[in-house]
Amino acid sequence: MEISIPDSPHFRNIIAIVFGLMVSAIAVGTIEMLGHQIYPELADLDYEDDAQMKTILSNAPATALVCIIAAWTCGNFFGCFVAGVMGTEQGTFCCIVLSVIIAFLAVTMLSQIPMPKWFTFLGLVMLVPGGFAGWWLSRFTLDKLQSSVIDK
């Protein structure tokens, strides 16, 4: 029995977006885990206690919250890079869809956890350059690969 993957651009887009989302989640989790090593008091939060959350997050050092913003930005970067490369000709579309999904997840998280206003603003704004840089690098990589194949 032979198994083959259909050569459909729609199927490729779905796979590219799913893989981009997985890479993004791994990157965000890894970078946030490193942030928890630096600031362990944020790792012990009781997410069910709103008063404790508000107190700890309002007193948290700005650099601890910047680690979270950096994780989101890097996650969008790596996810868009993977989605852009796997999406090949429709990589731009895959990057846009992935960035919208990540922004939706960020807004959902921000609506449930009381964060400082500056964090909310920067957290959402920094998704744009992260996604753009990932998209640009995916296009650059595909162009280099294509030109090296043509040269041979």
N, C-alpha and C positions, 0 to 999 in steps of 0.2 A: 504494500500500500504506500503510495507516494503522497506526501503532503506538500502542498505549494501555497505560497502566500500570493494572493491576487495582486496584480500590478495596477492597483487603482490609486489615483491621487488622493481620493477621499480617505481611503483606508490608511495611506501613508501619513496624511495629515493627523488623523486620530492617533496613530501610533506615535508620531513625533510629539504631539501635545502631551500625551500620557507620559512618555519618557521624559520630556522636559519638566513636567510636574513632579515626577519622581526625583529627578536630579535636583530640582529646586528644593524639595522637602529635605533631602539628605544634606544639602549645603546649609540650609537654614538651621536644621537640627544640630549639625556639627559645630557651626559657628556660635550658636546660642549655648551649646554645651561648654565650649571654651570660655564664653562669657560667664557662665555659672561657676567655672573653676576660679575665675578672678574675683567674682562677687557672689560667694556662696549663700549669702542671706536672701538673695532673690530666688534661689532654688528651693527654699523651704516655705514658699508661700502657700497658704491655704486658699485655694481659688474659690471656695464657697463662702468665705468670710469677706464681705465687701468692705467692712470697716478696716480690717487688717490690710487688705489689698491697697486701699486708698492711702492709709498711713505709710506703709512701706514704700509704695511707688512714689508718693510725694516727697519722701525723704531719701529716696535712692540717689546715689551720685549720678550726675548727668552722663558720665562715661559708661555706666552700666546700661543706661538706656540707649546710648549711642551704639553699643555692641549689638543690641537688638536691631536697630536701624541698619547697621552694617550687614547683619545676617540677612535681612530681607532684601537689601540691595544686591548682595552677592548671590543670593538664591535666585533672584530674577535674572541676573546676569548669566549664571551657569545654565539655568533652565531655558532661557531664550537662545543661548548658544546651541544647546543640544537640539531644541525644537527647530531652529533655523537650519542646522546642518541636515537633520533627518528629513525636514520638509522640502529640501532641495529647491525646486523652482517656486514652490509656494511657501518657502520658509518665512517670508514676511508675514503672511497670513497666520501661520502657526505661532510666531512670536507675539503677534497682536492678541490672538485668542488666549495664549498662555498668560500674558501680562494682565489681561482683563480678569482672568480667573484668580491670579495671585492678588490683584488689587481688591477683588471681591472678598477673598479670604482675610486680607488685612483689615478691610472695613468691618467685617463681621467680628473679628477679634477686638478691634478698637471700640466697637459699640458695646461689648460685653465687659471689658476690663477698663476701669477708670484710669486713664493715662493723662499726663500733663498735655496742655494744648500744643506746645512746641513739638512734642513727640508725635502727636497725631499728624500735624502738618508735615514735619520732615519725613516721617515714616512713609506717608503716601507720596510725597514729592520725589523722594529718592528712588522710588520704584521706576520712574521714567528713565533717568540716566542709566540705571542698571540694565533695564530691558533693552534700551537703545544700544548700549555697548555690546551686549550679548548678540543682538541682531547684527550689528556691524561686523563683529568678529566672525560670525557665521558666514556672512556674505564674503568677507575677505578670504576666509579659509576655502570656501567653495570656489572662488575665483582663482586662487592659487592652484588648487587641485586640478581645476579644469584646464588652466593654462599649461600645467606640467604634463597633462595627458595629451594635449594638442601638440606640444613641442616634441613629443616622442614619436 
